[in-house]
Amino acid sequence: MDDCSLEEFRRRWQEELTQAQAPRKWRRPDAAERRARRPEVAPGRSEQASGDPALAQGLLEGAGRPPAARVTRAEVQDVASRSRFPRAREGAGGGEQLVDQLIRDLNEMNDVPFFDIQLPYELAINIFQYLDRKELGRCAQVSKTWKVIAEDEVLWYRLCQQEGHLPDSSISDYSCWKLIFQECRAKEHMLQTNWKNRKGAVSELEHIPDAVLCDVHSHDGVVIAGYTSGDVRVWDTRTWDYVAPFLESEDEEDEPGLQPNVSFVRINSSLAVAAYEDGFLNIWDLRIGRYPIHRFEHDARIQALALSQDDAAVATASAFDVVMLSPNEEGYWQIAAEFEVPKLVQHLEIVPETRRYPVAVAAAGDLMYLLKAEDSARTLLYAHGPPVTCLDVSANQVAFGVQGLGWVYEGSKILVYSLEAGRRLLKLGNVLRDFTCVNLNDSPPNLMVSGNRDGRVRIHDLRTGNIALSLSAHQLGVSAVQMDDWKIVSGGEEGLVSVWDYRMNQKLWEVYSGHPVKHISFSSRSLITANVPYQPVVRNADRDSFTPHRRHRGLIRAYEFAVDQLAFHSPLPACRSSCDTMATHYYDLALAFPYNHV
């Protein structure tokens, strides 16, 4: 190969390298451009001139090595030995110079610095933090430097926190957060599969033999129940210890006596509250003991009870008075605020995340009040319209259903108000039957689920104000409902608990009991349901031997989906407990359904 051909090849090589690095939009060359790019080959020298680009192309593609590898003479000679041009195979004279030049050019191209070599590591971490798990996985395959950055512990710890895995942990608790993230994802997938296939274990919480269930509430797997006998029991379903302790309604020095029926019970992470038919209110601290830390008495029956989810604040409604209780700086409970309303309060909720001073929302007929304990202010949100049928609050909004006018065909609606501005944001739905329940606080962002007396469960889009999905879930009215990012659990007045995958508009499974479903609460791994009778059987003091039948007492079920076991074939609590800690009565031989057990 002469010097002219070598210079021509170097020139074209530099042009192609410059064009490849230039960020411009590619355009298909026309025929004139293609003819101009063809090298002019002298007669008899066509093999030598046209063979050089083929040899360069073979060096780029034939070896199949990664871009960052260095070109060696052995690779060049291997490509040259497979070349169909004799001059390239001979490798003499100008061919040797051409090979050396190709090696230098290719190595120079591989030595072009990538941005991560010159960029500080902390700045690269700040850029990579905006990537999700799939994008981090793709970046880890680019180069060794990118792999180190994409697998940094800070990035994967932040991903775990964003998706809700191990929220209370710190970055120093584990050495490989990428592996922890993968394990949490696998566990989440397993739980979702168990939910869909109803794989797990189900337990019926222990009953009181001579009492009927009145009210049930739960928080984070801890269940509280009140009975017609005046007893209050608490279960911790997270530990599989279903032998529930009793919460005493009197102090140790008080004489035991006949207790009235329990009207309402509420529980949060540290407190338990029970309201009785005679107007008494007991507050227990679950961290201290089973005796109440504070007792409060109303002059009339308590119509509504509310307990803050994260703070020590209680609100009660009796007759026309609403009282808010909270502890002072010394820990003694006192009346934080007291309000008087012109009508009886049917619904009462405490706004979450209100910190020091509690804020409550009360519905009294066709009036809706925002009650602030800080300055005893009473703000009227809604007035002189149809009566309120259901209520729920979040940190910034309140949603309540209002009754339709019927013959005017102005259907039932759900109104959403802003707590900060005190004005209406949305008017949702326009159906013939009344809304019986609404869940705003536990729903995903920009979504809300509601139940209606027509038996349908509806998902409302708070961004558009439209109904995103409507499911025919129950034969009678819907009494309780809750949703998360993929499923809905609803309970009906007929006693049916239904689980839906609303993304597929498909019912997964259902469970039936004889009483209306009054309480539903679930997490990713557990489900608590309570079937409470419409009218509990009133205990008669003259009939000491009176014991209601099992089907009249109500039912509390706890489902655990982290257990690899079919829930339908799960053993009963009596079969999992030791015989010396549980007395049983009237079991049949198969222990299928206990008629009565303590």
N, C-alpha and C positions, 0 to 999 in steps of 0.2 A: 504494500500500500504506500503511495507516494505522500508527500507532505501536503499537497492540495486536498486530497481526500480526507486526511486527518484534520486539517483545519476546518474543512466544511462540516465534518461530523461534530467537532467541538462547538462550532457556531450554532448548528441546529440543536445540539444538546442543551446549550445554555438558553436558547430561545424557548424550548419546550419546558425547561425547568422554571424559567421566569413566568411563562404563561400558566403553568400549573399552580404556582404560588399566588398569582394575582387573583383577588376576589372579584371576579366579573362573571356576568351571565354568559353561559355558553351559547354560541350561535353556529348552526350548521353551515360550513363553508360552501360556497357555490362552486360550479365547475371551473371557473377561471382561477379561483383561489387554490383549488386542488391541483390544477396544472402548474401553477406558479410554485407550489411547495415541492413538486417532484424534482429531485436532483437531476441535472443534466449529466448523463453518463457517456463517456467517449466510447466509440466502437472498440470492442475487444476488452474493455475494462469494466463491463457491466457487473460481472460477478463480484469484483473487488469492491466497487462503490456501493452496490445495493446490498451487499452482505453485511456491512457494518451496522445499519439499523437493526437488522435481524439479530445480530450478536448482542446489541444493547438490550433489545426486547427480551432476549433469552436470559440475560443477566438479571433483569427486573422480575421476570415471571417464572423462569424455569426452575430456579432453586427453591422457591416456595418458603422462604424464610420471613420472619417478622421484620417490619420496617426499621426497628431499632438495632438490628444485628449488623456487624461489620462484614464487609465483603473481603473474602480471602482469595488468594491466587488459585487455590485448589478448586473453588467454586467456578472461577472464571475458566480454568482449563477443562473442567467437566462440561461446562456449557459449550466451550469451543470444540471439544471432541465430538459432540453431538451435532455440530453445525454441518450444513450441507455444502459449505464453501471451502474449497481446498486451502485458500490463503489463510482462513481463520484457523483451520486445523494445523497448518504448518507452524503458526505462531512465531515466525521469524521476521527480523527487520522491523518495519513499521508496525506489524501486528503486536509485537512486544510493547512498543510504546503506547499503542492504542489500549491494550489491556491495562497497563499501569495508569493511564489517564482515566479509564472507566472506573478503576478501583478508587482513585482519588475523588472523582466526581460523586460516586455513590456514597462514599463515606462522608463527604462534605454535606450531602443532602441529609444523611441520617443524623448529623451533628447539629441540625437546625434546632435551637432550644425551644422546648415546649413551655407554655406559660407557667406551669407548676414548678419548674426548676428555678425560675427567677422570682416567683411570687412568694411572699412570706407565708409560713404555714398557718398562722392565725387568720390571715386574710382569706386564705383558701378555705378554712373551716367555716368562716362567716358566709362564704359563697355557697358552700355545699349544704348549709343548714336549711336552705329553701327547697331541697330536693326530697322527694318521698322515697319509700323503701325500694321501689322498682327502679327509679332513676339512680339511686345510689348503687344498686347492683350492676347497672349498665356501666356506670363510671368506673367501677372497680375492675372492669375488663379492659380498660383502655391501656393502662401502663402500670408499672410497679409503683410509681409515685402516686398516681391516682388511686390505686388500690389501698395504699396506706392512708390516704386522706379519707376515702369513702368508708373505711372501716374504723374510723376514730370512735372512741367510746362516747365522746360528747354527743356526736350525731345520733347514735343509736339510743342513748339514754333519753335524748330529747324526743325521739320517735316514740319510745315507750310511754313517756309522759303525755304526749299528744293523743295517743290512742287509748289512754286510760289504764295501761298496764302498770301495776305496782306504783300507785300514785304517792304513797307515803315513804318511798325509799329514796336514798341518796345515791349519787353516782359512785361512791366508794363502797357500796354494799356488794357489788358483783364485779368480777374481773373482765367478763366478756358480755357486754350488753347486747351485742348482735345475736349471740346464742340465746340469751334470755328473751329477746324479742321473738325469735323463732319459736321458742317453747311456748310463750304466751299465745302466739298466733295459732299454734297447733292445739292448745287447750281450748281456745275460743272456738275453733272449728269443731272439735269434739263435742263441746257443750251444745253448739247449734245443731249438730247432727242428732244428739240425744233428745233435744227439744222436739225436733221434727218427727222422730220415730218413737217418742214417748219411752225412751230408755232411761231407767233410773230406779228410784225407790220412792214409794209413797207411804206415809204414815198418818194414822188418825190419832190426833192428840187426845190425851186421856180426859174422860168426862168425870163430872161430879155426879154420883148416883142419884141423889134426890133433888136435882136442880135442872133448870132449863137455861140454855144459852141466851143471853140478852144482847151482848155487843162484843165485837172483836176488833182489834187493831194490831198492827205490827210495824216494826221498823228494823231494817237491816237483819232480818231473820229472827228477831225476838218478838214473840207473840204474847199479847195480853188478852184475857177474856173475863167478862163479868157474867154472873149467873143470878137467877131469881132467889137463890139462897143468901145473897149478899156477899158471896165469896168472889175473890179476884185472884186469878192464877196467871203465872208467867212461865213461858217456855223459851228456851234457847235452842232453836232448831239447828244452829251452826255446829253444835257439839254432839249431836245425836243423843242428847240426854233429855228424854221426854218425860222425866219425872218432875212435874212442875211444882215449884214451891208456892205456898199461899202467901198473899200479902195481907197482913192483918189490918183490919179496919179500925181497931181500937189500940190505945196504948197499953203497955204492960200492966199498969196499975188500974185500968178500967175493968169493970165487971163485964163478963161476957153476956150478951143478950141476943135477942132476935134481930137480925139485920134486915133492912128493907131491900127491895130489888135494886140491882145495879142498872142505871139508865145508860150511861156512856162510859167508855174507857178509852184512854189515849196513852201512847208511849213514844219516847224518843231515845236517844242514845244513853241518857242518864236518868230520866224522870219517868214516872208512871203516875197517871191521874185517873181517878174514878169518881163519877157523880152518881148519887143515889136518889131514889124516888122521894125521900123526905127532904131534899134540898141540901144535904151535906155533900162536901167535896173533900176528898183525901188526896194528898200528894206524897208520893214516896220517892226517895232517892235510892236508886238501884245499887249504888256503890256503897251504901251505908248498911242497910238492913231491910227487914220486912215490915217494920213499923213506920207509920206515916210521920213525916217531918213537919207537916202543916195540915191543919183542918180548917175549913171555912164553911159557914152555914148561911144559906139563903132562907128567906121567909117562905118561899114557894118552891115548887118543883123546878128543877133545872131543865130548860128546853133545848139548850145547845151547849156544846163544850168544844174547846179548841186548845191545842198544845203546839207550841212552836217546834219546828223540826230540828233546829240547831241551837236554840237558846232556852233559858229557863224563864218561860213566860206562859201563863195560862189565862184563858178568857172564858167566862161563863155568861150565860144569858138566862135570867129567871124573871118571869113576869115582864115588866117593862124596863128592867135594869140590865145593863151590861157591865160586868166587873172584870178588870184586868189585874192579875196578880203577878208579882215578880219579886225576887229577893233583893234586899238592899246591899250596900257594900259590906256589911258585917255578916251577910248570909241569912238574915231573918226575912221571912216572907211577909209582904205587906201589900196593900191595895195601891197599885200604881196609878189607876184611873178608874173612874166610875161614870157611866153615861146613862141617860134616860131617853128612851125612844117611845114614840107614840103608839107603836104596835108591837105585837109579840114577835120575837125573833125566832125564825125557823132554821136559818143557816148562819154559821159563824166560822171564820177562818182567820188565822194569824199569818201575816205576810212574812215570808222567810227573809233572812239576812237583814234584819232591821237593827242588829247590834244591841245597843244599851236599852233603848226605849221601844217597847213593843208597839206594833201597829196592827189593827184588826179590821176586818171587813165583815159587816153584819147585814143580813137580808131580813127585813121585817115586812112581809106582805108585798106591797108594791113599792117599797122604799129600800134603797141601798145606801149604806153609810160607810164612810172611811173614818175609823176611830184611831186617834193618835194619843198615846199615853203621855207623850212629852209635854204637851201643853193643854191636854184635855180638849183637843179640838175635834169637832164632829163635822165632817164634810159630806154633804148630800150628793151622791153620784148619780142616782137614778130615782125618779119619783113620778107618781101619778100615771102609771102604766099598768100593764098586766102583771099579776103576781110572779115572783121569782120562784122557779121550780128546782134549780140546782146551782151550785157555786163552787168555784175553785180559783186559787190565786197563785201567782208566781212572784218573783222578786220585783217585777216592774208592771205587771198587768193583772187584771182580774177579769174572769169570764163567768157569766151566769146566764142560765136559760130563763126565758120569760114565756108565760103561758099565752097561747093563741086566743083570739077573740071568737073563733068558731064560725058563727053564722055570717059574719062580715067577710070571712075567708082571709083574714090576716093571720097567717100561720104562726106557729111557735118559732122563736128565733133565739140565737145566742148572741149576746152583746159582749164585746171586748172593750174594756176601758183601760186607759193609762193611769197608773197610780200617781205618777209624778205630775202630769198635767191635769188630771181630774176630768178628762173629757173622753167621749166615745171615739174609738178607733175603727171598729168594724161592726157590721151587722151580718151575721152568718145564718144561713139556712132560712127556709120558709116552708115548714112542713105542717101537716094537719095535726099530728099528735104532739104531746108535750115532751120536752127533753127531761130525762130523769137523772142523768149523771153527765158530768163533763170533767175531763182530766187535762189540765193545762200545764201543771208544774212538772209532771213526770214525762211529758211528751218530748220528742226531738225538737230542735229549733225550727221555728216557723211552721210547726204543725200542732194540731190539737185533735183529740178524739172525744167523741160524745156518744151517749146512748139515748135512745128514744123509746117512748111507750109503744111505738109501732114495731118494736123488735129489731130495729136496724141499728148498726154501728156505723158511724160516719167519721171520716177523716177530713178535717178542714185545713185548707191552706191559708195561713195567716198573711201571706204576701199578696195573694190575689183576692181573698175573700170567697173563694169557690169551694165546693165540696170535691175533694180529690178522689174519694172512694166511698162507696156505700155498700155495706154488707148486710144481707138478711141473715142475722145470727140467731135469733130466738123467736119462739112462738109467742111469748108474752113480752112484757117490757124488759128493757135492759136495766139492771140494777147496779152494776159495777163494771168498770172498763179501765184498761191501762194498755199502753203501747210503748214500743221502743223503736229502734231503727229498722226492724224487719218483721216484727210479729205484733199481734194483738191478742190479749186475753180478756174475754168478756164473760160476765155472769148474768143470768136472767132470772126473772121472777119465778119461772117454772123449776129452777134448781139446776140448770144446765150450765156447765163451765166449758167454753169453747176456746180453742187456740187456733189462730189464723196466721198464715203467711200472706200479709197483704201485698207484698210485691208480686206474688203469683196469683192473688185473689183465690186462695185455696184454703179450705179448712183442713188442719192437720189432725186433730183429734178432739174428743169431747168426753166429759165425765158428768154423770147425772147423780143428783141427790134430791131428797124430797122437799127441801125448804129453799126459799129464795137465797140467792148469793148476795150477801151484804158486804163482803170485803174481799178484795183481790189485791195482792201485792207480790211482785216477782222481781228477781234480779237475773243475771246471766246464768246462775247455777241453781236457783231454787224458786219455788212458787208456793204461796200461802193462799188458801181459799177458806172461806167461812160461810156456812149455810145456817142462817138464823131464822127461827120460826117467826111468822107474822105476829101472832099473839102468844107470848110465852104463857105456859100454864102457871097460874098463880098458886103459890104454895099456901096450904092451909095449915095453920098451927095446930088445929085440933086433930089432924090426921098425921100422926108421927110416922106411920108406916107407909106414907104415900111415896111412891117411886115411879116417875114417868117412864114410859117405854122408850127404848133407844131412838125410835124414829120420830119421837116428839121432842127430843132434847137439843137438836141442832148438831152440827158437825164441823170440825176444823181439820183440814188436811194440809200436810206439808210434803211437797215434792222436792226431791233432791236429784238433779240431773247430772251431777258429777260422779255418780255411781254407775258402773257398767252393769246394769241389771234392769230387766223389764219391769216397768212400774206396775203393769197390770198383775204380774205375778209376785209382787213384793210381799214379804211376810208382814204379818200384823205386828204392832208394837209389843203385844204380849209375848209373841214368839221370839223377839229380839231381847227381851228383858229377862233378868234372872228371876227365878220363881220365888226367892225369898224377899224380893222387894216389891212385888205386885200381887195383890190378892184378886182373884177372878171368881166370877159367879156366872152360872147358867151358860156355860160354853157347850156347844155340841161337840161331838167326837172329833170332827175334822178341824176344829178351831177356825172355822171359816168366818163366822160373824158372831162376835160376843154380844149377848143380849145386855149384859150389865157388867162393868168392871170398874175398879177404883184405880 
